[in-house]
Amino acid sequence: MDFERFVVAQLPGLIRYSTMLAGDRDLAQDVVQDVLVRAHDRWPRISATDRPDLYLKRMVTNEYLSWRRSRARRAATLTRWGPTLAAPDVADHAEATAARSELNQQLAALPGRQRAVLILGYYEGCDDAEIADLLGCSPGSVRTYRSRALAALRALLAEPITTRGDR
């Protein structure tokens, strides 16, 4: 498949994945754009892999994690975090918005690799081996990241709502 057709087919999924990681659609689009510029130059090698889509997801993950390491940008992410996640069908629109916003904030509080493991596993449907390949770690590390992320989310849910707003 040529690069242009591949991008047309995969772009919505890459942006959705990047948005889940970054929590900001504009930043997600910037990350994907940077990745696609680099991927265009390497396309013959990337297209020869078994799963070029997973290769690009790994590039997106690495680009985002690299971006997140910068302190100034990390602070900007937390202040720009908005309701970008798809929510389950809820009869009341306000309930859906509130649930989506709270989930976004909770995911934003997690370290990048923990957030990536949850998003790849629960939103993208990847198994531990695929996640490990994308993150460049072992499947055992994936399970550790997932365990720590879920423990952190459980701790957030256990806090009284009044103390959550004081942060």
Sequence and secondary structure as in RCSB ss.txt:
>XXXX:A:sequence
MDFERFVVAQLPGLIRYSTMLAGDRDLAQDVVQDVLVRAHDRWPRISATDRPDLYLKRMVTNEYLSWRRSRARRA
ATLTRWGPTLAAPDVADHAEATAARSELNQQLAALPGRQRAVLILGYYEGCDDAEIADLLGCSPGSVRTYRSRAL
AALRALLAEPITTRGDR
>XXXX:A:secstr
  HHHHHHHHHHHHHHHHHHHHS HHHHHHHHHHHHHHHHHTHHHHHTSS HHHHHHHHHHHHHHHHHTSHHHHH
HHHHH  S S     SSHHHHHHHHHHHHHHHHTS HHHHHHHIIIIIS   HHHHHHHHTS HHHHHHHHHHHH
HHHHHHHHS HHHHTT 
